[in-house]
Amino acid sequence: MGKSNRGKALEKLPSKGRGECPICFRKRIKLLYEYEMENDGMVKVCKNCRQKSH
Ligand SMILES: [Zn+2]
């Protein structure tokens, strides 16, 4: 627990935690945060998009 989004923990994830953000649609961005979409349930979003809702 704790710093699970940083450093070597990321390297263990598929694509090193990167993908297309479902909110801003940037590709190969790091998707580090869980975000609850009204229709899609929990998704992973980038740092920028996470800040909009919390
Ligand atoms: Zn985003």
mmCIF file of the protein (N, C-alpha, C, O) and its ligand, coordinates in Angstrom:
data_MODEL
# 
_entry.id   MODEL 
# 
loop_
_entity.id 
_entity.type 
_entity.pdbx_number_of_molecules 
1 polymer     1 
2 non-polymer 1 
# 
_entity_poly.entity_id                      1 
_entity_poly.type                           'polypeptide(L)' 
_entity_poly.nstd_linkage                   no 
_entity_poly.nstd_monomer                   no 
_entity_poly.pdbx_seq_one_letter_code       MGKSNRGKALEKLPSKGRGECPICFRKRIKLLYEYEMENDGMVKVCKNCRQKSH 
_entity_poly.pdbx_seq_one_letter_code_can   MGKSNRGKALEKLPSKGRGECPICFRKRIKLLYEYEMENDGMVKVCKNCRQKSH 
_entity_poly.pdbx_strand_id                 A 
# 
loop_
_entity_poly_seq.entity_id 
_entity_poly_seq.num 
_entity_poly_seq.mon_id 
_entity_poly_seq.hetero 
1 1  MET n 
1 2  GLY n 
1 3  LYS n 
1 4  SER n 
1 5  ASN n 
1 6  ARG n 
1 7  GLY n 
1 8  LYS n 
1 9  ALA n 
1 10 LEU n 
1 11 GLU n 
1 12 LYS n 
1 13 LEU n 
1 14 PRO n 
1 15 SER n 
1 16 LYS n 
1 17 GLY n 
1 18 ARG n 
1 19 GLY n 
1 20 GLU n 
1 21 CYS n 
1 22 PRO n 
1 23 ILE n 
1 24 CYS n 
1 25 PHE n 
1 26 ARG n 
1 27 LYS n 
1 28 ARG n 
1 29 ILE n 
1 30 LYS n 
1 31 LEU n 
1 32 LEU n 
1 33 TYR n 
1 34 GLU n 
1 35 TYR n 
1 36 GLU n 
1 37 MET n 
1 38 GLU n 
1 39 ASN n 
1 40 ASP n 
1 41 GLY n 
1 42 MET n 
1 43 VAL n 
1 44 LYS n 
1 45 VAL n 
1 46 CYS n 
1 47 LYS n 
1 48 ASN n 
1 49 CYS n 
1 50 ARG n 
1 51 GLN n 
1 52 LYS n 
1 53 SER n 
1 54 HIS n 
# 
loop_
_struct_asym.id 
_struct_asym.entity_id 
A 1 
B 2 
# 
loop_
_chem_comp.id 
_chem_comp.type 
_chem_comp.mon_nstd_flag 
ALA 'L-peptide linking' y 
ARG 'L-peptide linking' y 
ASN 'L-peptide linking' y 
ASP 'L-peptide linking' y 
CYS 'L-peptide linking' y 
GLN 'L-peptide linking' y 
GLU 'L-peptide linking' y 
GLY 'peptide linking'   y 
HIS 'L-peptide linking' y 
ILE 'L-peptide linking' y 
LEU 'L-peptide linking' y 
LYS 'L-peptide linking' y 
MET 'L-peptide linking' y 
PHE 'L-peptide linking' y 
PRO 'L-peptide linking' y 
SER 'L-peptide linking' y 
TYR 'L-peptide linking' y 
VAL 'L-peptide linking' y 
ZN  non-polymer         . 
# 
_pdbx_entity_nonpoly.entity_id   2 
_pdbx_entity_nonpoly.name        ? 
_pdbx_entity_nonpoly.comp_id     ZN 
# 
_pdbx_nonpoly_scheme.asym_id         B 
_pdbx_nonpoly_scheme.entity_id       2 
_pdbx_nonpoly_scheme.mon_id          ZN 
_pdbx_nonpoly_scheme.ndb_seq_num     1 
_pdbx_nonpoly_scheme.pdb_seq_num     101 
_pdbx_nonpoly_scheme.auth_seq_num    101 
_pdbx_nonpoly_scheme.pdb_mon_id      ZN 
_pdbx_nonpoly_scheme.auth_mon_id     ZN 
_pdbx_nonpoly_scheme.pdb_strand_id   A 
_pdbx_nonpoly_scheme.pdb_ins_code    . 
# 
loop_
_atom_site.group_PDB 
_atom_site.id 
_atom_site.type_symbol 
_atom_site.label_atom_id 
_atom_site.label_alt_id 
_atom_site.label_comp_id 
_atom_site.label_asym_id 
_atom_site.label_entity_id 
_atom_site.label_seq_id 
_atom_site.pdbx_PDB_ins_code 
_atom_site.Cartn_x 
_atom_site.Cartn_y 
_atom_site.Cartn_z 
_atom_site.occupancy 
_atom_site.B_iso_or_equiv 
_atom_site.pdbx_formal_charge 
_atom_site.auth_seq_id 
_atom_site.auth_comp_id 
_atom_site.auth_asym_id 
_atom_site.auth_atom_id 
_atom_site.pdbx_PDB_model_num 
ATOM   1   N  N  . MET A 1 1  ? 0.853   -1.202 0.000   1.00 0.00 ? 1   MET A N  1 
ATOM   2   C  CA . MET A 1 1  ? 0.000   0.000  0.000   1.00 0.00 ? 1   MET A CA 1 
ATOM   3   C  C  . MET A 1 1  ? 0.878   1.237  0.000   1.00 0.00 ? 1   MET A C  1 
ATOM   4   O  O  . MET A 1 1  ? 2.103   1.136  -0.049  1.00 0.00 ? 1   MET A O  1 
ATOM   5   N  N  . GLY A 1 2  ? 0.267   2.375  0.054   1.00 0.00 ? 2   GLY A N  1 
ATOM   6   C  CA . GLY A 1 2  ? 1.066   3.595  0.050   1.00 0.00 ? 2   GLY A CA 1 
ATOM   7   C  C  . GLY A 1 2  ? 1.402   4.060  -1.341  1.00 0.00 ? 2   GLY A C  1 
ATOM   8   O  O  . GLY A 1 2  ? 0.523   4.465  -2.102  1.00 0.00 ? 2   GLY A O  1 
ATOM   9   N  N  . LYS A 1 3  ? 2.654   4.002  -1.671  1.00 0.00 ? 3   LYS A N  1 
ATOM   10  C  CA . LYS A 1 3  ? 3.080   4.568  -2.949  1.00 0.00 ? 3   LYS A CA 1 
ATOM   11  C  C  . LYS A 1 3  ? 2.885   3.595  -4.106  1.00 0.00 ? 3   LYS A C  1 
ATOM   12  O  O  . LYS A 1 3  ? 3.815   3.353  -4.875  1.00 0.00 ? 3   LYS A O  1 
ATOM   13  N  N  . SER A 1 4  ? 1.698   3.043  -4.235  1.00 0.00 ? 4   SER A N  1 
ATOM   14  C  CA . SER A 1 4  ? 1.475   2.019  -5.241  1.00 0.00 ? 4   SER A CA 1 
ATOM   15  C  C  . SER A 1 4  ? 1.445   2.585  -6.649  1.00 0.00 ? 4   SER A C  1 
ATOM   16  O  O  . SER A 1 4  ? 1.511   1.824  -7.614  1.00 0.00 ? 4   SER A O  1 
ATOM   17  N  N  . ASN A 1 5  ? 1.349   3.869  -6.787  1.00 0.00 ? 5   ASN A N  1 
ATOM   18  C  CA . ASN A 1 5  ? 1.295   4.466  -8.121  1.00 0.00 ? 5   ASN A CA 1 
ATOM   19  C  C  . ASN A 1 5  ? 2.647   4.950  -8.604  1.00 0.00 ? 5   ASN A C  1 
ATOM   20  O  O  . ASN A 1 5  ? 2.739   5.570  -9.663  1.00 0.00 ? 5   ASN A O  1 
ATOM   21  N  N  . ARG A 1 6  ? 3.672   4.684  -7.865  1.00 0.00 ? 6   ARG A N  1 
ATOM   22  C  CA . ARG A 1 6  ? 4.944   5.272  -8.237  1.00 0.00 ? 6   ARG A CA 1 
ATOM   23  C  C  . ARG A 1 6  ? 6.031   4.202  -8.380  1.00 0.00 ? 6   ARG A C  1 
ATOM   24  O  O  . ARG A 1 6  ? 5.948   3.114  -7.811  1.00 0.00 ? 6   ARG A O  1 
ATOM   25  N  N  . GLY A 1 7  ? 7.017   4.546  -9.139  1.00 0.00 ? 7   GLY A N  1 
ATOM   26  C  CA . GLY A 1 7  ? 8.233   3.754  -9.199  1.00 0.00 ? 7   GLY A CA 1 
ATOM   27  C  C  . GLY A 1 7  ? 8.019   2.344  -9.696  1.00 0.00 ? 7   GLY A C  1 
ATOM   28  O  O  . GLY A 1 7  ? 7.325   2.129  -10.689 1.00 0.00 ? 7   GLY A O  1 
ATOM   29  N  N  . LYS A 1 8  ? 8.601   1.397  -9.022  1.00 0.00 ? 8   LYS A N  1 
ATOM   30  C  CA . LYS A 1 8  ? 8.632   0.033  -9.524  1.00 0.00 ? 8   LYS A CA 1 
ATOM   31  C  C  . LYS A 1 8  ? 7.265   -0.641 -9.535  1.00 0.00 ? 8   LYS A C  1 
ATOM   32  O  O  . LYS A 1 8  ? 7.048   -1.587 -10.291 1.00 0.00 ? 8   LYS A O  1 
ATOM   33  N  N  . ALA A 1 9  ? 6.361   -0.171 -8.720  1.00 0.00 ? 9   ALA A N  1 
ATOM   34  C  CA . ALA A 1 9  ? 5.013   -0.746 -8.738  1.00 0.00 ? 9   ALA A CA 1 
ATOM   35  C  C  . ALA A 1 9  ? 4.376   -0.574 -10.101 1.00 0.00 ? 9   ALA A C  1 
ATOM   36  O  O  . ALA A 1 9  ? 3.634   -1.441 -10.562 1.00 0.00 ? 9   ALA A O  1 
ATOM   37  N  N  . LEU A 1 10 ? 4.663   0.536  -10.739 1.00 0.00 ? 10  LEU A N  1 
ATOM   38  C  CA . LEU A 1 10 ? 4.104   0.794  -12.066 1.00 0.00 ? 10  LEU A CA 1 
ATOM   39  C  C  . LEU A 1 10 ? 4.645   -0.176 -13.100 1.00 0.00 ? 10  LEU A C  1 
ATOM   40  O  O  . LEU A 1 10 ? 3.923   -0.565 -14.018 1.00 0.00 ? 10  LEU A O  1 
ATOM   41  N  N  . GLU A 1 11 ? 5.873   -0.561 -12.970 1.00 0.00 ? 11  GLU A N  1 
ATOM   42  C  CA . GLU A 1 11 ? 6.492   -1.414 -13.978 1.00 0.00 ? 11  GLU A CA 1 
ATOM   43  C  C  . GLU A 1 11 ? 5.875   -2.800 -14.019 1.00 0.00 ? 11  GLU A C  1 
ATOM   44  O  O  . GLU A 1 11 ? 6.004   -3.521 -15.008 1.00 0.00 ? 11  GLU A O  1 
ATOM   45  N  N  . LYS A 1 12 ? 5.216   -3.159 -12.954 1.00 0.00 ? 12  LYS A N  1 
ATOM   46  C  CA . LYS A 1 12 ? 4.583   -4.472 -12.908 1.00 0.00 ? 12  LYS A CA 1 
ATOM   47  C  C  . LYS A 1 12 ? 3.242   -4.489 -13.622 1.00 0.00 ? 12  LYS A C  1 
ATOM   48  O  O  . LYS A 1 12 ? 2.721   -5.558 -13.942 1.00 0.00 ? 12  LYS A O  1 
ATOM   49  N  N  . LEU A 1 13 ? 2.686   -3.328 -13.872 1.00 0.00 ? 13  LEU A N  1 
ATOM   50  C  CA . LEU A 1 13 ? 1.387   -3.260 -14.520 1.00 0.00 ? 13  LEU A CA 1 
ATOM   51  C  C  . LEU A 1 13 ? 1.512   -3.489 -16.020 1.00 0.00 ? 13  LEU A C  1 
ATOM   52  O  O  . LEU A 1 13 ? 2.566   -3.228 -16.600 1.00 0.00 ? 13  LEU A O  1 
ATOM   53  N  N  . PRO A 1 14 ? 0.438   -3.978 -16.659 1.00 0.00 ? 14  PRO A N  1 
ATOM   54  C  CA . PRO A 1 14 ? 0.445   -4.070 -18.125 1.00 0.00 ? 14  PRO A CA 1 
ATOM   55  C  C  . PRO A 1 14 ? 0.680   -2.683 -18.724 1.00 0.00 ? 14  PRO A C  1 
ATOM   56  O  O  . PRO A 1 14 ? 0.060   -1.711 -18.291 1.00 0.00 ? 14  PRO A O  1 
ATOM   57  N  N  . SER A 1 15 ? 1.541   -2.584 -19.685 1.00 0.00 ? 15  SER A N  1 
ATOM   58  C  CA . SER A 1 15 ? 1.865   -1.311 -20.330 1.00 0.00 ? 15  SER A CA 1 
ATOM   59  C  C  . SER A 1 15 ? 2.390   -0.279 -19.348 1.00 0.00 ? 15  SER A C  1 
ATOM   60  O  O  . SER A 1 15 ? 2.366   0.923  -19.616 1.00 0.00 ? 15  SER A O  1 
ATOM   61  N  N  . LYS A 1 16 ? 2.859   -0.759 -18.221 1.00 0.00 ? 16  LYS A N  1 
ATOM   62  C  CA . LYS A 1 16 ? 3.388   0.150  -17.201 1.00 0.00 ? 16  LYS A CA 1 
ATOM   63  C  C  . LYS A 1 16 ? 2.369   1.190  -16.772 1.00 0.00 ? 16  LYS A C  1 
ATOM   64  O  O  . LYS A 1 16 ? 2.712   2.334  -16.475 1.00 0.00 ? 16  LYS A O  1 
ATOM   65  N  N  . GLY A 1 17 ? 1.119   0.776  -16.745 1.00 0.00 ? 17  GLY A N  1 
ATOM   66  C  CA . GLY A 1 17 ? 0.079   1.673  -16.249 1.00 0.00 ? 17  GLY A CA 1 
ATOM   67  C  C  . GLY A 1 17 ? -0.385  2.705  -17.257 1.00 0.00 ? 17  GLY A C  1 
ATOM   68  O  O  . GLY A 1 17 ? -1.121  3.632  -16.918 1.00 0.00 ? 17  GLY A O  1 
ATOM   69  N  N  . ARG A 1 18 ? 0.056   2.540  -18.515 1.00 0.00 ? 18  ARG A N  1 
ATOM   70  C  CA . ARG A 1 18 ? -0.337  3.524  -19.515 1.00 0.00 ? 18  ARG A CA 1 
ATOM   71  C  C  . ARG A 1 18 ? -1.474  3.013  -20.384 1.00 0.00 ? 18  ARG A C  1 
ATOM   72  O  O  . ARG A 1 18 ? -1.679  1.807  -20.522 1.00 0.00 ? 18  ARG A O  1 
ATOM   73  N  N  . GLY A 1 19 ? -2.206  3.947  -20.962 1.00 0.00 ? 19  GLY A N  1 
ATOM   74  C  CA . GLY A 1 19 ? -3.287  3.584  -21.848 1.00 0.00 ? 19  GLY A CA 1 
ATOM   75  C  C  . GLY A 1 19 ? -3.972  4.846  -22.317 1.00 0.00 ? 19  GLY A C  1 
ATOM   76  O  O  . GLY A 1 19 ? -3.437  5.948  -22.192 1.00 0.00 ? 19  GLY A O  1 
ATOM   77  N  N  . GLU A 1 20 ? -5.164  4.670  -22.858 1.00 0.00 ? 20  GLU A N  1 
ATOM   78  C  CA . GLU A 1 20 ? -5.918  5.826  -23.316 1.00 0.00 ? 20  GLU A CA 1 
ATOM   79  C  C  . GLU A 1 20 ? -6.880  6.237  -22.220 1.00 0.00 ? 20  GLU A C  1 
ATOM   80  O  O  . GLU A 1 20 ? -7.661  5.422  -21.731 1.00 0.00 ? 20  GLU A O  1 
ATOM   81  N  N  . CYS A 1 21 ? -6.825  7.475  -21.843 1.00 0.00 ? 21  CYS A N  1 
ATOM   82  C  CA . CYS A 1 21 ? -7.722  7.982  -20.815 1.00 0.00 ? 21  CYS A CA 1 
ATOM   83  C  C  . CYS A 1 21 ? -9.138  8.076  -21.383 1.00 0.00 ? 21  CYS A C  1 
ATOM   84  O  O  . CYS A 1 21 ? -9.328  8.662  -22.449 1.00 0.00 ? 21  CYS A O  1 
ATOM   85  N  N  . PRO A 1 22 ? -10.117 7.522  -20.708 1.00 0.00 ? 22  PRO A N  1 
ATOM   86  C  CA . PRO A 1 22 ? -11.494 7.528  -21.216 1.00 0.00 ? 22  PRO A CA 1 
ATOM   87  C  C  . PRO A 1 22 ? -12.160 8.893  -21.134 1.00 0.00 ? 22  PRO A C  1 
ATOM   88  O  O  . PRO A 1 22 ? -13.251 9.082  -21.671 1.00 0.00 ? 22  PRO A O  1 
ATOM   89  N  N  . ILE A 1 23 ? -11.534 9.821  -20.487 1.00 0.00 ? 23  ILE A N  1 
ATOM   90  C  CA . ILE A 1 23 ? -12.146 11.140 -20.342 1.00 0.00 ? 23  ILE A CA 1 
ATOM   91  C  C  . ILE A 1 23 ? -11.528 12.152 -21.295 1.00 0.00 ? 23  ILE A C  1 
ATOM   92  O  O  . ILE A 1 23 ? -12.251 12.848 -22.008 1.00 0.00 ? 23  ILE A O  1 
ATOM   93  N  N  . CYS A 1 24 ? -10.215 12.243 -21.318 1.00 0.00 ? 24  CYS A N  1 
ATOM   94  C  CA . CYS A 1 24 ? -9.577  13.237 -22.184 1.00 0.00 ? 24  CYS A CA 1 
ATOM   95  C  C  . CYS A 1 24 ? -9.056  12.605 -23.471 1.00 0.00 ? 24  CYS A C  1 
ATOM   96  O  O  . CYS A 1 24 ? -8.622  13.321 -24.373 1.00 0.00 ? 24  CYS A O  1 
ATOM   97  N  N  . PHE A 1 25 ? -9.091  11.254 -23.572 1.00 0.00 ? 25  PHE A N  1 
ATOM   98  C  CA . PHE A 1 25 ? -8.719  10.514 -24.783 1.00 0.00 ? 25  PHE A CA 1 
ATOM   99  C  C  . PHE A 1 25 ? -7.285  10.713 -25.210 1.00 0.00 ? 25  PHE A C  1 
ATOM   100 O  O  . PHE A 1 25 ? -6.945  10.482 -26.370 1.00 0.00 ? 25  PHE A O  1 
ATOM   101 N  N  . ARG A 1 26 ? -6.457  11.129 -24.311 1.00 0.00 ? 26  ARG A N  1 
ATOM   102 C  CA . ARG A 1 26 ? -5.033  11.106 -24.637 1.00 0.00 ? 26  ARG A CA 1 
ATOM   103 C  C  . ARG A 1 26 ? -4.564  9.662  -24.615 1.00 0.00 ? 26  ARG A C  1 
ATOM   104 O  O  . ARG A 1 26 ? -5.025  8.856  -23.807 1.00 0.00 ? 26  ARG A O  1 
ATOM   105 N  N  . LYS A 1 27 ? -3.644  9.348  -25.510 1.00 0.00 ? 27  LYS A N  1 
ATOM   106 C  CA . LYS A 1 27 ? -3.147  7.985  -25.583 1.00 0.00 ? 27  LYS A CA 1 
ATOM   107 C  C  . LYS A 1 27 ? -1.772  7.876  -24.958 1.00 0.00 ? 27  LYS A C  1 
ATOM   108 O  O  . LYS A 1 27 ? -1.002  8.835  -24.907 1.00 0.00 ? 27  LYS A O  1 
ATOM   109 N  N  . ARG A 1 28 ? -1.497  6.689  -24.490 1.00 0.00 ? 28  ARG A N  1 
ATOM   110 C  CA . ARG A 1 28 ? -0.214  6.375  -23.862 1.00 0.00 ? 28  ARG A CA 1 
ATOM   111 C  C  . ARG A 1 28 ? 0.089   7.322  -22.706 1.00 0.00 ? 28  ARG A C  1 
ATOM   112 O  O  . ARG A 1 28 ? 1.239   7.672  -22.441 1.00 0.00 ? 28  ARG A O  1 
ATOM   113 N  N  . ILE A 1 29 ? -0.968  7.716  -22.040 1.00 0.00 ? 29  ILE A N  1 
ATOM   114 C  CA . ILE A 1 29 ? -0.800  8.512  -20.836 1.00 0.00 ? 29  ILE A CA 1 
ATOM   115 C  C  . ILE A 1 29 ? -0.867  7.566  -19.649 1.00 0.00 ? 29  ILE A C  1 
ATOM   116 O  O  . ILE A 1 29 ? -1.460  6.491  -19.739 1.00 0.00 ? 29  ILE A O  1 
ATOM   117 N  N  . LYS A 1 30 ? -0.281  7.949  -18.577 1.00 0.00 ? 30  LYS A N  1 
ATOM   118 C  CA . LYS A 1 30 ? -0.349  7.091  -17.398 1.00 0.00 ? 30  LYS A CA 1 
ATOM   119 C  C  . LYS A 1 30 ? -1.727  7.185  -16.756 1.00 0.00 ? 30  LYS A C  1 
ATOM   120 O  O  . LYS A 1 30 ? -2.198  8.266  -16.403 1.00 0.00 ? 30  LYS A O  1 
ATOM   121 N  N  . LEU A 1 31 ? -2.351  6.038  -16.617 1.00 0.00 ? 31  LEU A N  1 
ATOM   122 C  CA . LEU A 1 31 ? -3.673  5.978  -15.999 1.00 0.00 ? 31  LEU A CA 1 
ATOM   123 C  C  . LEU A 1 31 ? -3.510  5.449  -14.575 1.00 0.00 ? 31  LEU A C  1 
ATOM   124 O  O  . LEU A 1 31 ? -3.397  4.245  -14.346 1.00 0.00 ? 31  LEU A O  1 
ATOM   125 N  N  . LEU A 1 32 ? -3.502  6.337  -13.678 1.00 0.00 ? 32  LEU A N  1 
ATOM   126 C  CA . LEU A 1 32 ? -3.129  5.964  -12.315 1.00 0.00 ? 32  LEU A CA 1 
ATOM   127 C  C  . LEU A 1 32 ? -4.280  5.987  -11.329 1.00 0.00 ? 32  LEU A C  1 
ATOM   128 O  O  . LEU A 1 32 ? -4.157  5.471  -10.218 1.00 0.00 ? 32  LEU A O  1 
ATOM   129 N  N  . TYR A 1 33 ? -5.384  6.574  -11.717 1.00 0.00 ? 33  TYR A N  1 
ATOM   130 C  CA . TYR A 1 33 ? -6.419  6.811  -10.731 1.00 0.00 ? 33  TYR A CA 1 
ATOM   131 C  C  . TYR A 1 33 ? -7.740  6.166  -11.118 1.00 0.00 ? 33  TYR A C  1 
ATOM   132 O  O  . TYR A 1 33 ? -8.121  6.157  -12.289 1.00 0.00 ? 33  TYR A O  1 
ATOM   133 N  N  . GLU A 1 34 ? -8.419  5.638  -10.145 1.00 0.00 ? 34  GLU A N  1 
ATOM   134 C  CA . GLU A 1 34 ? -9.741  5.081  -10.398 1.00 0.00 ? 34  GLU A CA 1 
ATOM   135 C  C  . GLU A 1 34 ? -10.769 6.194  -10.320 1.00 0.00 ? 34  GLU A C  1 
ATOM   136 O  O  . GLU A 1 34 ? -10.699 7.087  -9.476  1.00 0.00 ? 34  GLU A O  1 
ATOM   137 N  N  . TYR A 1 35 ? -11.711 6.108  -11.219 1.00 0.00 ? 35  TYR A N  1 
ATOM   138 C  CA . TYR A 1 35 ? -12.715 7.149  -11.329 1.00 0.00 ? 35  TYR A CA 1 
ATOM   139 C  C  . TYR A 1 35 ? -14.037 6.473  -11.630 1.00 0.00 ? 35  TYR A C  1 
ATOM   140 O  O  . TYR A 1 35 ? -14.101 5.558  -12.452 1.00 0.00 ? 35  TYR A O  1 
ATOM   141 N  N  . GLU A 1 36 ? -15.091 6.919  -10.967 1.00 0.00 ? 36  GLU A N  1 
ATOM   142 C  CA . GLU A 1 36 ? -16.377 6.267  -11.176 1.00 0.00 ? 36  GLU A CA 1 
ATOM   143 C  C  . GLU A 1 36 ? -17.186 7.021  -12.216 1.00 0.00 ? 36  GLU A C  1 
ATOM   144 O  O  . GLU A 1 36 ? -17.622 8.151  -11.995 1.00 0.00 ? 36  GLU A O  1 
ATOM   145 N  N  . MET A 1 37 ? -17.379 6.363  -13.368 1.00 0.00 ? 37  MET A N  1 
ATOM   146 C  CA . MET A 1 37 ? -18.160 6.937  -14.445 1.00 0.00 ? 37  MET A CA 1 
ATOM   147 C  C  . MET A 1 37 ? -19.629 6.591  -14.209 1.00 0.00 ? 37  MET A C  1 
ATOM   148 O  O  . MET A 1 37 ? -19.949 5.521  -13.692 1.00 0.00 ? 37  MET A O  1 
ATOM   149 N  N  . GLU A 1 38 ? -20.493 7.484  -14.583 1.00 0.00 ? 38  GLU A N  1 
ATOM   150 C  CA . GLU A 1 38 ? -21.911 7.237  -14.338 1.00 0.00 ? 38  GLU A CA 1 
ATOM   151 C  C  . GLU A 1 38 ? -22.396 5.984  -15.051 1.00 0.00 ? 38  GLU A C  1 
ATOM   152 O  O  . GLU A 1 38 ? -23.202 5.228  -14.507 1.00 0.00 ? 38  GLU A O  1 
ATOM   153 N  N  . ASN A 1 39 ? -21.911 5.764  -16.259 1.00 0.00 ? 39  ASN A N  1 
ATOM   154 C  CA . ASN A 1 39 ? -22.409 4.651  -17.059 1.00 0.00 ? 39  ASN A CA 1 
ATOM   155 C  C  . ASN A 1 39 ? -21.484 3.443  -17.072 1.00 0.00 ? 39  ASN A C  1 
ATOM   156 O  O  . ASN A 1 39 ? -21.930 2.311  -17.261 1.00 0.00 ? 39  ASN A O  1 
ATOM   157 N  N  . ASP A 1 40 ? -20.221 3.683  -16.874 1.00 0.00 ? 40  ASP A N  1 
ATOM   158 C  CA . ASP A 1 40 ? -19.247 2.618  -17.084 1.00 0.00 ? 40  ASP A CA 1 
ATOM   159 C  C  . ASP A 1 40 ? -18.662 2.053  -15.803 1.00 0.00 ? 40  ASP A C  1 
ATOM   160 O  O  . ASP A 1 40 ? -17.852 1.127  -15.849 1.00 0.00 ? 40  ASP A O  1 
ATOM   161 N  N  . GLY A 1 41 ? -19.058 2.590  -14.671 1.00 0.00 ? 41  GLY A N  1 
ATOM   162 C  CA . GLY A 1 41 ? -18.470 2.086  -13.432 1.00 0.00 ? 41  GLY A CA 1 
ATOM   163 C  C  . GLY A 1 41 ? -17.064 2.616  -13.233 1.00 0.00 ? 41  GLY A C  1 
ATOM   164 O  O  . GLY A 1 41 ? -16.729 3.713  -13.681 1.00 0.00 ? 41  GLY A O  1 
ATOM   165 N  N  . MET A 1 42 ? -16.254 1.833  -12.563 1.00 0.00 ? 42  MET A N  1 
ATOM   166 C  CA . MET A 1 42 ? -14.910 2.296  -12.254 1.00 0.00 ? 42  MET A CA 1 
ATOM   167 C  C  . MET A 1 42 ? -13.998 2.157  -13.468 1.00 0.00 ? 42  MET A C  1 
ATOM   168 O  O  . MET A 1 42 ? -13.917 1.093  -14.081 1.00 0.00 ? 42  MET A O  1 
ATOM   169 N  N  . VAL A 1 43 ? -13.323 3.233  -13.800 1.00 0.00 ? 43  VAL A N  1 
ATOM   170 C  CA . VAL A 1 43 ? -12.352 3.201  -14.876 1.00 0.00 ? 43  VAL A CA 1 
ATOM   171 C  C  . VAL A 1 43 ? -11.063 3.831  -14.368 1.00 0.00 ? 43  VAL A C  1 
ATOM   172 O  O  . VAL A 1 43 ? -11.030 4.461  -13.311 1.00 0.00 ? 43  VAL A O  1 
ATOM   173 N  N  . LYS A 1 44 ? -10.021 3.647  -15.136 1.00 0.00 ? 44  LYS A N  1 
ATOM   174 C  CA . LYS A 1 44 ? -8.755  4.280  -14.798 1.00 0.00 ? 44  LYS A CA 1 
ATOM   175 C  C  . LYS A 1 44 ? -8.604  5.549  -15.615 1.00 0.00 ? 44  LYS A C  1 
ATOM   176 O  O  . LYS A 1 44 ? -8.793  5.541  -16.832 1.00 0.00 ? 44  LYS A O  1 
ATOM   177 N  N  . VAL A 1 45 ? -8.269  6.624  -14.954 1.00 0.00 ? 45  VAL A N  1 
ATOM   178 C  CA . VAL A 1 45 ? -8.084  7.893  -15.644 1.00 0.00 ? 45  VAL A CA 1 
ATOM   179 C  C  . VAL A 1 45 ? -6.731  8.484  -15.295 1.00 0.00 ? 45  VAL A C  1 
ATOM   180 O  O  . VAL A 1 45 ? -6.045  8.039  -14.375 1.00 0.00 ? 45  VAL A O  1 
ATOM   181 N  N  . CYS A 1 46 ? -6.377  9.490  -16.053 1.00 0.00 ? 46  CYS A N  1 
ATOM   182 C  CA . CYS A 1 46 ? -5.097  10.139 -15.824 1.00 0.00 ? 46  CYS A CA 1 
ATOM   183 C  C  . CYS A 1 46 ? -5.195  11.141 -14.673 1.00 0.00 ? 46  CYS A C  1 
ATOM   184 O  O  . CYS A 1 46 ? -6.273  11.439 -14.159 1.00 0.00 ? 46  CYS A O  1 
ATOM   185 N  N  . LYS A 1 47 ? -4.072  11.623 -14.312 1.00 0.00 ? 47  LYS A N  1 
ATOM   186 C  CA . LYS A 1 47 ? -3.989  12.545 -13.181 1.00 0.00 ? 47  LYS A CA 1 
ATOM   187 C  C  . LYS A 1 47 ? -4.836  13.792 -13.407 1.00 0.00 ? 47  LYS A C  1 
ATOM   188 O  O  . LYS A 1 47 ? -5.509  14.266 -12.491 1.00 0.00 ? 47  LYS A O  1 
ATOM   189 N  N  . ASN A 1 48 ? -4.802  14.316 -14.617 1.00 0.00 ? 48  ASN A N  1 
ATOM   190 C  CA . ASN A 1 48 ? -5.545  15.542 -14.891 1.00 0.00 ? 48  ASN A CA 1 
ATOM   191 C  C  . ASN A 1 48 ? -7.043  15.345 -14.713 1.00 0.00 ? 48  ASN A C  1 
ATOM   192 O  O  . ASN A 1 48 ? -7.723  16.202 -14.149 1.00 0.00 ? 48  ASN A O  1 
ATOM   193 N  N  . CYS A 1 49 ? -7.546  14.242 -15.183 1.00 0.00 ? 49  CYS A N  1 
ATOM   194 C  CA . CYS A 1 49 ? -8.973  14.013 -15.138 1.00 0.00 ? 49  CYS A CA 1 
ATOM   195 C  C  . CYS A 1 49 ? -9.455  13.672 -13.734 1.00 0.00 ? 49  CYS A C  1 
ATOM   196 O  O  . CYS A 1 49 ? -10.590 13.973 -13.365 1.00 0.00 ? 49  CYS A O  1 
ATOM   197 N  N  . ARG A 1 50 ? -8.623  13.072 -12.994 1.00 0.00 ? 50  ARG A N  1 
ATOM   198 C  CA . ARG A 1 50 ? -8.998  12.753 -11.619 1.00 0.00 ? 50  ARG A CA 1 
ATOM   199 C  C  . ARG A 1 50 ? -9.307  14.019 -10.829 1.00 0.00 ? 50  ARG A C  1 
ATOM   200 O  O  . ARG A 1 50 ? -10.224 14.032 -10.007 1.00 0.00 ? 50  ARG A O  1 
ATOM   201 N  N  . GLN A 1 51 ? -8.576  15.038 -11.065 1.00 0.00 ? 51  GLN A N  1 
ATOM   202 C  CA . GLN A 1 51 ? -8.704  16.251 -10.261 1.00 0.00 ? 51  GLN A CA 1 
ATOM   203 C  C  . GLN A 1 51 ? -10.005 16.985 -10.500 1.00 0.00 ? 51  GLN A C  1 
ATOM   204 O  O  . GLN A 1 51 ? -10.402 17.819 -9.685  1.00 0.00 ? 51  GLN A O  1 
ATOM   205 N  N  . LYS A 1 52 ? -10.674 16.696 -11.595 1.00 0.00 ? 52  LYS A N  1 
ATOM   206 C  CA . LYS A 1 52 ? -11.909 17.396 -11.899 1.00 0.00 ? 52  LYS A CA 1 
ATOM   207 C  C  . LYS A 1 52 ? -13.053 16.999 -10.973 1.00 0.00 ? 52  LYS A C  1 
ATOM   208 O  O  . LYS A 1 52 ? -13.983 17.777 -10.761 1.00 0.00 ? 52  LYS A O  1 
ATOM   209 N  N  . SER A 1 53 ? -12.986 15.808 -10.431 1.00 0.00 ? 53  SER A N  1 
ATOM   210 C  CA . SER A 1 53 ? -14.147 15.300 -9.731  1.00 0.00 ? 53  SER A CA 1 
ATOM   211 C  C  . SER A 1 53 ? -13.956 15.164 -8.225  1.00 0.00 ? 53  SER A C  1 
ATOM   212 O  O  . SER A 1 53 ? -14.882 14.766 -7.518  1.00 0.00 ? 53  SER A O  1 
ATOM   213 N  N  . HIS A 1 54 ? -12.792 15.483 -7.738  1.00 0.00 ? 54  HIS A N  1 
ATOM   214 C  CA . HIS A 1 54 ? -12.603 15.265 -6.298  1.00 0.00 ? 54  HIS A CA 1 
ATOM   215 C  C  . HIS A 1 54 ? -12.203 16.522 -5.582  1.00 0.00 ? 54  HIS A C  1 
ATOM   216 O  O  . HIS A 1 54 ? -12.006 16.505 -4.367  1.00 0.00 ? 54  HIS A O  1 
HETATM 217 ZN ZN . ZN  B 2 .  ? -7.479  12.144 -18.839 1.00 0.00 2 101 ZN  A ZN 1 
# 
